[in-house]
Amino acid sequence: HKVWEIYKRMKERYSNGDVSLKPNKIILTSIINVCGYPTKSPAGKKTSLKVLLECMLELQTSKFINPDSKTICTLLNALKYTVENDAQLYRIGAAVFELSCKKGLTDELVLNTLKDSYPKLYQKLPFYDGATGHLEMNQMPSEWSRHVRRRRKK
């Protein structure tokens, strides 16, 4: 995928001292978004999935990219359009959600994306109330959302 090749060159040039090419969450989220556009071609989906998995690895390991919940949601949605096997989609979606929790980025946006795109995973959350179909948010571990910016009350 050409966008990934450009990103790798950009990252390499940054590593070699060109500070104007520092990768960031906006660039990575944009790459994820591009890969998430639905394509009917099996080869296109395979290429997009490969880049999405590279992006996920980058989110896990990069020292200079600080993702936010929008990045996580964009990745979850992009995967939904590129992974055709339900079991594989569930596994990868679970790994992305785990990344969100580990980085403390789980907010309502992430949880709503999970509910809409990965309902089986959503229903397995430890604070999911099967009787009401809702989450008991006060039971969500605080570390899952420790880096979420809270909206100020007016």
Backbone as ProteinMPNN parsed JSONL, in Angstrom:
{"seq_chain_A": "HKVWEIYKRMKERYSNGDVSLKPNKIILTSIINVCGYPTKSPAGKKTSLKVLLECMLELQTSKFINPDSKTICTLLNALKYTVENDAQLYRIGAAVFELSCKKGLTDELVLNTLKDSYPKLYQKLPFYDGATGHLEMNQMPSEWSRHVRRRRKK", "coords_chain_A": {"N_chain_A": [[0.855, -1.176, 0.0], [0.642, 2.119, -0.915], [0.427, 4.335, 0.844], [1.433, 3.372, 3.233], [4.078, 2.877, 2.607], [4.961, 5.488, 2.169], [4.614, 6.473, 4.757], [6.512, 4.906, 6.148], [8.891, 5.841, 4.979], [8.776, 8.477, 5.806], [8.949, 8.162, 8.583], [11.494, 7.055, 8.765], [13.076, 9.186, 7.804], [12.517, 11.024, 9.811], [13.728, 9.712, 11.962], [16.304, 10.032, 11.149], [16.809, 12.647, 11.679], [15.189, 14.676, 10.541], [13.091, 16.655, 11.818], [10.734, 17.793, 11.014], [9.19, 15.868, 9.937], [7.945, 14.281, 11.818], [6.105, 11.521, 12.78], [2.621, 11.28, 13.689], [-0.478, 10.986, 15.604], [-2.538, 11.915, 13.98], [-1.692, 11.546, 11.356], [-1.342, 8.734, 11.354], [-3.956, 7.9, 11.989], [-5.263, 8.826, 9.732], [-4.137, 7.183, 7.752], [-5.147, 4.724, 8.619], [-7.858, 5.224, 8.244], [-8.003, 5.5, 5.433], [-7.42, 2.893, 4.672], [-9.66, 1.65, 5.544], [-11.737, 2.108, 3.825], [-14.344, 0.613, 2.109], [-13.662, -2.077, -0.049], [-14.154, -4.225, -2.78], [-12.47, -6.009, -3.846], [-10.672, -8.92, -3.196], [-7.867, -8.965, -3.035], [-7.32, -6.279, -2.533], [-8.526, -5.967, -0.026], [-6.936, -7.678, 1.455], [-4.43, -6.428, 1.304], [-5.071, -3.995, 2.54], [-5.744, -4.93, 5.11], [-3.274, -5.891, 5.95], [-1.835, -3.483, 6.185], [-3.383, -2.243, 8.148], [-2.89, -3.917, 10.327], [-0.174, -3.407, 10.627], [-0.358, -0.744, 11.373], [-1.649, -1.064, 13.818], [0.334, -2.38, 15.266], [2.193, -0.327, 15.277], [0.836, 1.527, 16.878], [1.009, 0.185, 19.272], [3.734, 0.131, 19.817], [5.108, 2.513, 19.18], [7.04, 5.312, 20.193], [6.464, 7.931, 19.848], [3.891, 8.366, 18.971], [0.837, 9.171, 20.165], [-2.033, 7.828, 20.543], [-5.605, 8.479, 20.413], [-9.031, 8.089, 21.508], [-10.445, 8.343, 19.143], [-8.682, 7.425, 17.22], [-8.566, 4.722, 17.935], [-11.255, 3.974, 17.486], [-11.465, 4.472, 14.742], [-9.729, 2.533, 13.791], [-11.044, 0.167, 14.687], [-13.414, 0.37, 13.16], [-12.385, 0.356, 10.526], [-11.274, -2.191, 10.375], [-13.573, -3.712, 10.442], [-14.521, -3.466, 7.86], [-12.595, -4.721, 6.358], [-11.874, -7.258, 7.239], [-13.021, -10.4, 6.599], [-13.601, -12.821, 7.794], [-15.418, -13.867, 10.503], [-14.514, -14.914, 12.989], [-11.809, -14.203, 12.967], [-12.072, -11.428, 12.812], [-13.252, -10.913, 15.291], [-11.162, -11.703, 17.036], [-9.108, -9.882, 16.321], [-10.417, -7.458, 16.754], [-10.838, -7.688, 19.514], [-8.2, -7.545, 20.364], [-7.57, -4.917, 19.638], [-9.347, -3.541, 21.275], [-8.329, -4.308, 23.762], [-5.861, -3.021, 23.61], [-6.791, -0.394, 23.687], [-7.806, -0.315, 26.292], [-5.455, -0.844, 27.799], [-3.949, 1.401, 27.189], [-5.477, 3.28, 28.361], [-7.613, 4.569, 27.039], [-10.286, 4.134, 26.711], [-13.408, 5.201, 26.13], [-16.765, 6.598, 25.887], [-17.14, 6.75, 23.119], [-15.468, 4.716, 22.093], [-16.671, 2.511, 23.34], [-19.268, 2.631, 22.248], [-18.682, 2.187, 19.563], [-17.727, -0.393, 19.766], [-20.076, -1.66, 20.625], [-21.74, -1.318, 18.368], [-20.263, -2.445, 16.232], [-18.983, -4.759, 17.118], [-20.712, -6.617, 18.614], [-20.767, -9.078, 20.08], [-18.386, -9.055, 21.479], [-18.724, -6.742, 22.98], [-20.833, -7.538, 24.638], [-19.525, -9.261, 26.288], [-18.141, -7.784, 28.069], [-17.072, -7.14, 31.4], [-18.724, -5.472, 32.868], [-21.12, -5.399, 31.636], [-24.593, -5.423, 31.546], [-26.675, -7.9, 31.124], [-29.438, -8.09, 31.417], [-30.483, -5.531, 31.006], [-29.147, -4.736, 28.768], [-27.294, -2.764, 28.769], [-24.315, -0.97, 29.76], [-22.779, -0.956, 32.93], [-21.439, 1.675, 33.775], [-20.137, 2.74, 36.007], [-18.829, 0.604, 36.997], [-16.748, 0.068, 35.348], [-13.322, -0.512, 35.051], [-11.184, 2.0, 36.297], [-8.663, 2.467, 35.248], [-8.899, 1.855, 32.578], [-9.796, 4.098, 31.336], [-8.077, 6.14, 31.926], [-6.626, 8.062, 30.49], [-8.42, 9.528, 29.114], [-9.826, 12.472, 27.993], [-11.778, 14.443, 29.947], [-14.946, 15.943, 29.555], [-15.675, 19.278, 30.288], [-17.994, 20.393, 32.673], [-20.59, 22.668, 32.168]], "CA_chain_A": [[0.0, 0.0, 0.0], [1.52, 3.285, -1.075], [0.436, 5.216, 2.019], [2.306, 2.796, 4.256], [5.458, 3.111, 2.154], [5.239, 6.902, 2.446], [4.749, 6.587, 6.21], [7.798, 4.322, 6.55], [9.957, 6.772, 4.57], [8.656, 9.632, 6.686], [9.46, 7.734, 9.888], [12.942, 6.898, 8.614], [13.664, 10.525, 7.719], [12.431, 11.604, 11.153], [14.772, 9.049, 12.756], [17.593, 10.557, 10.689], [16.987, 14.036, 12.083], [14.259, 15.642, 9.953], [12.025, 16.769, 12.816], [9.49, 18.24, 10.379], [8.456, 14.683, 9.489], [7.606, 13.446, 12.966], [4.785, 10.885, 12.677], [1.721, 11.58, 14.803], [-1.74, 10.241, 15.574], [-3.378, 12.372, 12.868], [-1.201, 10.848, 10.162], [-1.643, 7.311, 11.472], [-5.412, 7.749, 11.905], [-5.611, 9.027, 8.323], [-3.763, 5.952, 7.049], [-6.14, 3.719, 9.019], [-9.11, 5.589, 7.593], [-7.884, 5.172, 4.01], [-7.475, 1.432, 4.537], [-10.991, 1.187, 5.937], [-12.755, 2.284, 2.79], [-14.731, -0.699, 1.577], [-13.231, -2.507, -1.366], [-14.689, -5.559, -3.064], [-11.369, -6.841, -4.296], [-10.013, -9.683, -2.129], [-6.467, -8.535, -2.933], [-7.344, -4.966, -1.884], [-8.817, -6.172, 1.396], [-5.765, -8.313, 2.064], [-3.415, -5.382, 1.431], [-5.538, -3.056, 3.572], [-5.625, -5.588, 6.411], [-1.851, -5.925, 6.293], [-1.468, -2.14, 6.644], [-4.07, -2.013, 9.424], [-2.155, -4.642, 11.37], [1.061, -2.634, 10.827], [-0.755, 0.44, 12.153], [-1.922, -1.522, 15.181], [1.653, -2.606, 15.868], [2.768, 1.006, 15.484], [0.156, 2.094, 18.04], [1.477, -0.529, 20.457], [5.17, 0.226, 20.06], [5.695, 3.818, 18.881], [7.342, 6.181, 21.322], [6.06, 9.3, 19.571], [2.484, 8.47, 18.575], [-0.068, 9.042, 21.296], [-3.374, 7.744, 19.968], [-6.747, 8.826, 21.255], [-10.148, 7.171, 21.277], [-10.831, 8.421, 17.726], [-7.772, 6.521, 16.511], [-9.025, 3.36, 18.243], [-12.532, 3.76, 16.787], [-11.182, 4.41, 13.307], [-9.15, 1.209, 13.556], [-12.114, -0.831, 14.833], [-14.315, 0.467, 12.005], [-11.661, -0.049, 9.323], [-11.163, -3.654, 10.406], [-14.901, -4.25, 10.141], [-14.691, -3.48, 6.407], [-11.532, -5.44, 5.659], [-11.765, -8.646, 7.699], [-14.248, -11.1, 6.217], [-13.813, -13.963, 8.665], [-15.95, -13.377, 11.781], [-13.648, -15.304, 14.114], [-10.602, -13.375, 12.878], [-12.487, -10.07, 13.158], [-13.448, -10.894, 16.74], [-9.836, -11.758, 17.673], [-8.381, -8.632, 16.099], [-11.181, -6.424, 17.467], [-10.544, -7.851, 20.94], [-6.835, -7.049, 20.586], [-7.625, -3.454, 19.565], [-10.007, -3.083, 22.504], [-7.356, -4.497, 24.84], [-4.916, -1.921, 23.464], [-7.495, 0.795, 24.175], [-7.858, -0.402, 27.762], [-4.093, -0.731, 28.327], [-3.486, 2.782, 27.028], [-6.383, 4.156, 29.101], [-8.316, 5.38, 26.046], [-11.64, 3.634, 26.535], [-14.45, 6.165, 26.478], [-18.071, 6.261, 25.303], [-16.972, 6.573, 21.683], [-14.933, 3.361, 21.894], [-17.686, 1.535, 23.761], [-20.349, 2.639, 21.255], [-18.163, 1.515, 18.363], [-17.708, -1.81, 20.113], [-21.472, -2.11, 20.653], [-22.279, -1.345, 17.01], [-19.474, -3.236, 15.292], [-18.504, -5.997, 17.735], [-21.668, -6.833, 19.713], [-20.409, -10.227, 20.926], [-17.311, -8.6, 22.357], [-19.364, -5.773, 23.876], [-21.643, -8.269, 25.621], [-18.638, -9.994, 27.195], [-17.494, -6.875, 29.01], [-17.433, -7.539, 32.764], [-19.712, -4.564, 33.441], [-22.299, -5.432, 30.777], [-25.782, -5.944, 32.225], [-27.456, -8.629, 30.134], [-30.868, -7.852, 31.61], [-30.862, -4.241, 30.434], [-28.419, -4.509, 27.524], [-26.47, -1.577, 28.948], [-23.112, -1.105, 30.574], [-22.751, -0.307, 34.24], [-20.195, 2.434, 33.604], [-19.444, 2.94, 37.287], [-18.06, -0.609, 37.294], [-15.625, -0.051, 34.424], [-12.056, -0.203, 35.726], [-10.781, 3.383, 36.034], [-7.445, 2.505, 34.436], [-9.279, 1.731, 31.172], [-10.099, 5.427, 30.785], [-7.248, 7.093, 32.665], [-6.103, 9.13, 29.63], [-9.537, 10.133, 28.391], [-10.096, 13.853, 28.406], [-13.151, 14.618, 30.432], [-15.589, 17.195, 29.164], [-15.974, 20.157, 31.419], [-19.402, 20.696, 32.856], [-20.833, 24.117, 32.074]], "C_chain_A": [[0.895, 1.231, 0.0], [1.57, 4.178, 0.163], [1.358, 4.682, 3.104], [3.77, 2.991, 3.883], [5.868, 4.556, 2.42], [5.461, 7.098, 3.947], [6.108, 6.053, 6.672], [8.969, 5.236, 6.168], [9.97, 7.998, 5.48], [9.276, 9.323, 8.056], [10.991, 7.598, 9.858], [13.631, 8.264, 8.565], [13.603, 11.232, 9.074], [13.536, 11.026, 12.043], [16.163, 9.564, 12.392], [17.736, 12.062, 10.91], [16.04, 15.056, 11.478], [13.024, 15.749, 10.853], [10.704, 17.245, 12.217], [8.624, 17.058, 9.925], [8.106, 13.73, 10.635], [6.209, 12.846, 12.781], [3.924, 11.226, 13.892], [0.401, 10.841, 14.621], [-2.634, 10.672, 14.421], [-2.977, 11.656, 11.587], [-1.585, 9.374, 10.22], [-3.152, 7.057, 11.377], [-5.88, 7.922, 10.459], [-5.276, 7.789, 7.49], [-4.777, 4.856, 7.351], [-7.455, 3.978, 8.296], [-9.108, 5.225, 6.112], [-8.027, 3.666, 3.799], [-8.854, 0.876, 4.859], [-12.062, 1.402, 4.902], [-13.07, 0.944, 2.172], [-14.222, -0.926, 0.149], [-13.75, -3.922, -1.585], [-13.596, -6.527, -3.464], [-10.747, -7.597, -3.121], [-8.549, -9.265, -1.933], [-6.38, -7.181, -2.234], [-7.604, -5.077, -0.401], [-7.608, -6.754, 2.121], [-4.656, -7.283, 2.296], [-3.797, -4.397, 2.535], [-5.396, -3.654, 4.964], [-4.173, -5.621, 6.866], [-1.411, -4.562, 6.844], [-2.133, -1.842, 7.983], [-3.361, -2.718, 10.574], [-0.808, -3.959, 11.661], [0.766, -1.395, 11.67], [-1.007, 0.065, 13.613], [-0.608, -1.767, 15.932], [2.329, -1.266, 16.18], [2.152, 1.679, 16.716], [0.654, 1.459, 19.341], [2.919, -0.181, 20.817], [5.778, 1.616, 19.881], [5.894, 4.65, 20.144], [6.836, 7.604, 21.086], [4.637, 9.443, 19.058], [1.63, 8.193, 19.8], [-1.493, 9.022, 20.758], [-4.431, 8.259, 20.944], [-7.888, 7.878, 20.907], [-10.623, 7.207, 19.826], [-9.954, 7.496, 16.88], [-8.228, 5.075, 16.7], [-10.313, 3.055, 17.474], [-12.341, 3.65, 15.28], [-10.609, 3.049, 12.95], [-10.214, 0.115, 13.664], [-13.039, -0.823, 13.626], [-13.64, 0.006, 10.718], [-11.543, -1.572, 9.251], [-12.482, -4.309, 10.014], [-15.109, -4.38, 8.627], [-13.651, -4.306, 5.67], [-11.401, -6.908, 6.061], [-13.08, -9.363, 7.42], [-14.591, -12.266, 7.136], [-14.236, -13.466, 10.049], [-15.055, -13.71, 12.971], [-12.376, -14.454, 14.136], [-10.93, -11.929, 13.27], [-12.655, -9.933, 14.667], [-12.099, -10.849, 17.462], [-9.087, -10.431, 17.527], [-9.092, -7.486, 16.824], [-10.915, -6.48, 18.961], [-9.146, -7.316, 21.261], [-6.794, -5.512, 20.542], [-8.274, -2.899, 20.834], [-9.07, -3.232, 23.701], [-6.301, -3.387, 24.812], [-5.521, -0.623, 24.005], [-7.518, 0.825, 25.702], [-6.471, -0.203, 28.372], [-3.573, 0.695, 28.253], [-4.398, 3.781, 27.735], [-7.216, 5.057, 28.213], [-9.778, 4.996, 25.857], [-12.652, 4.649, 27.061], [-15.766, 5.733, 25.82], [-17.977, 6.007, 23.811], [-16.467, 5.168, 21.364], [-15.992, 2.319, 22.232], [-18.858, 1.489, 22.784], [-19.923, 1.978, 19.954], [-18.137, 0.012, 18.593], [-19.127, -2.387, 20.063], [-22.032, -2.282, 19.239], [-21.571, -2.337, 16.094], [-19.046, -4.607, 15.81], [-19.431, -6.38, 18.892], [-21.325, -8.016, 20.623], [-19.319, -9.851, 21.927], [-17.871, -7.64, 23.412], [-20.108, -6.487, 25.0], [-20.796, -9.084, 26.593], [-17.917, -9.086, 28.193], [-17.968, -7.202, 30.428], [-18.5, -6.645, 33.407], [-20.938, -4.412, 32.536], [-23.45, -6.068, 31.555], [-26.678, -6.589, 31.165], [-28.95, -8.381, 30.236], [-31.324, -6.556, 30.937], [-30.22, -3.995, 29.066], [-27.517, -3.29, 27.586], [-25.24, -1.904, 29.782], [-23.307, -0.379, 31.894], [-21.42, 0.447, 34.296], [-19.433, 2.65, 34.907], [-18.626, 1.716, 37.688], [-16.878, -0.811, 36.342], [-14.341, 0.304, 35.175], [-11.553, 1.19, 35.329], [-9.531, 3.464, 35.154], [-7.744, 2.38, 32.934], [-9.508, 3.1, 30.527], [-9.217, 6.518, 31.388], [-6.701, 8.232, 31.805], [-7.188, 9.791, 28.782], [-9.73, 11.545, 28.912], [-11.562, 13.961, 28.778], [-13.687, 15.957, 29.953], [-15.888, 18.003, 30.407], [-17.467, 20.409, 31.469], [-19.573, 22.221, 32.852], [-21.698, 24.605, 33.2]], "O_chain_A": [[1.799, 1.354, 0.827], [2.624, 4.717, 0.499], [1.994, 5.458, 3.816], [4.606, 3.243, 4.751], [6.993, 4.817, 2.847], [6.383, 7.803, 4.358], [6.775, 6.68, 7.495], [9.92, 5.388, 6.934], [11.029, 8.49, 5.871], [10.029, 10.126, 8.606], [11.681, 7.979, 10.804], [14.657, 8.466, 9.216], [14.528, 11.956, 9.441], [14.195, 11.757, 12.782], [17.082, 9.538, 13.211], [18.666, 12.683, 10.395], [16.083, 16.221, 11.874], [12.043, 15.027, 10.671], [9.659, 17.111, 12.853], [7.46, 17.238, 9.57], [7.987, 12.521, 10.435], [5.234, 13.585, 12.64], [4.442, 11.435, 14.99], [0.189, 10.159, 13.618], [-3.42, 9.864, 13.928], [-3.834, 11.211, 10.824], [-2.096, 8.826, 9.244], [-3.572, 6.089, 10.743], [-6.798, 7.23, 10.019], [-6.052, 7.397, 6.619], [-5.214, 4.143, 6.448], [-8.089, 3.049, 7.795], [-10.097, 4.703, 5.597], [-8.682, 3.224, 2.855], [-9.174, -0.251, 4.483], [-13.187, 0.931, 5.07], [-12.167, 0.217, 1.757], [-14.347, -0.067, -0.723], [-13.775, -4.725, -0.652], [-13.791, -7.742, -3.419], [-10.334, -6.972, -2.144], [-8.056, -9.217, -0.807], [-5.473, -6.954, -1.433], [-6.985, -4.375, 0.399], [-7.3, -6.372, 3.25], [-4.022, -7.269, 3.351], [-2.965, -4.012, 3.356], [-4.975, -2.969, 5.896], [-3.882, -5.402, 8.041], [-0.7, -4.494, 7.847], [-1.509, -1.249, 8.862], [-3.25, -2.169, 11.67], [-0.357, -3.937, 12.806], [1.535, -1.041, 12.563], [-0.622, 0.795, 14.526], [-0.473, -1.396, 17.098], [2.959, -1.107, 17.226], [2.854, 2.319, 17.498], [0.713, 2.117, 20.38], [3.287, -0.196, 21.992], [6.87, 1.87, 20.389], [5.043, 4.688, 21.032], [6.783, 8.401, 22.023], [4.217, 10.555, 18.736], [1.697, 7.116, 20.392], [-2.093, 10.075, 20.542], [-4.172, 8.445, 22.134], [-7.718, 6.967, 20.097], [-11.148, 6.212, 19.326], [-10.433, 6.864, 15.938], [-8.271, 4.3, 15.744], [-10.439, 1.986, 16.877], [-12.982, 2.83, 14.623], [-10.963, 2.474, 11.921], [-10.273, -0.771, 12.812], [-13.412, -1.882, 13.12], [-14.268, -0.67, 9.903], [-11.698, -2.163, 8.182], [-12.499, -5.337, 9.336], [-15.793, -5.295, 8.168], [-13.804, -4.568, 4.477], [-10.87, -7.713, 5.295], [-14.127, -8.979, 7.942], [-15.755, -12.652, 7.24], [-13.493, -12.727, 10.696], [-14.862, -12.88, 13.859], [-11.922, -14.037, 15.201], [-10.155, -11.285, 13.976], [-12.236, -8.932, 15.25], [-11.911, -10.058, 18.386], [-8.509, -9.924, 18.488], [-8.442, -6.64, 17.437], [-10.78, -5.442, 19.609], [-8.937, -6.705, 22.309], [-6.071, -4.885, 21.316], [-7.806, -1.909, 21.397], [-9.032, -2.356, 24.565], [-5.897, -2.878, 25.857], [-4.85, 0.148, 24.691], [-7.28, 1.864, 26.319], [-6.325, 0.525, 29.353], [-2.846, 1.148, 29.137], [-4.136, 4.983, 27.719], [-7.503, 6.195, 28.586], [-10.435, 5.485, 24.938], [-12.737, 4.915, 28.26], [-15.863, 4.638, 25.266], [-18.668, 5.132, 23.29], [-16.986, 4.508, 20.464], [-16.183, 1.357, 21.488], [-19.391, 0.412, 22.517], [-20.717, 1.287, 19.315], [-18.491, -0.763, 17.704], [-19.345, -3.471, 19.524], [-22.711, -3.267, 18.948], [-22.212, -2.994, 15.274], [-18.776, -5.514, 15.022], [-18.982, -6.461, 20.035], [-21.575, -7.951, 21.827], [-19.342, -10.284, 23.079], [-17.524, -7.727, 24.59], [-20.024, -6.094, 26.163], [-21.303, -9.549, 27.614], [-17.176, -9.562, 29.053], [-19.143, -7.508, 30.631], [-19.113, -7.04, 34.399], [-21.692, -3.445, 32.643], [-23.289, -7.132, 32.153], [-27.353, -5.894, 30.405], [-29.656, -8.456, 29.23], [-32.415, -6.491, 30.37], [-30.686, -3.153, 28.298], [-27.025, -2.832, 26.554], [-25.143, -2.957, 30.413], [-23.928, 0.683, 31.952], [-20.417, -0.066, 34.791], [-18.204, 2.733, 34.898], [-17.821, 1.785, 38.617], [-16.099, -1.75, 36.507], [-14.291, 1.324, 35.863], [-11.507, 1.515, 34.142], [-9.363, 4.422, 34.4], [-6.915, 2.765, 32.109], [-9.421, 3.236, 29.307], [-9.579, 7.694, 31.36], [-6.344, 9.279, 32.345], [-6.89, 10.526, 27.84], [-9.79, 11.777, 30.12], [-12.452, 13.609, 28.005], [-12.98, 16.965, 29.946], [-16.301, 17.47, 31.437], [-18.117, 20.611, 30.444], [-18.79, 22.951, 33.461], [-22.0, 25.796, 33.275]]}, "name": "protein", "num_of_chains": 1, "seq": "HKVWEIYKRMKERYSNGDVSLKPNKIILTSIINVCGYPTKSPAGKKTSLKVLLECMLELQTSKFINPDSKTICTLLNALKYTVENDAQLYRIGAAVFELSCKKGLTDELVLNTLKDSYPKLYQKLPFYDGATGHLEMNQMPSEWSRHVRRRRKK"}
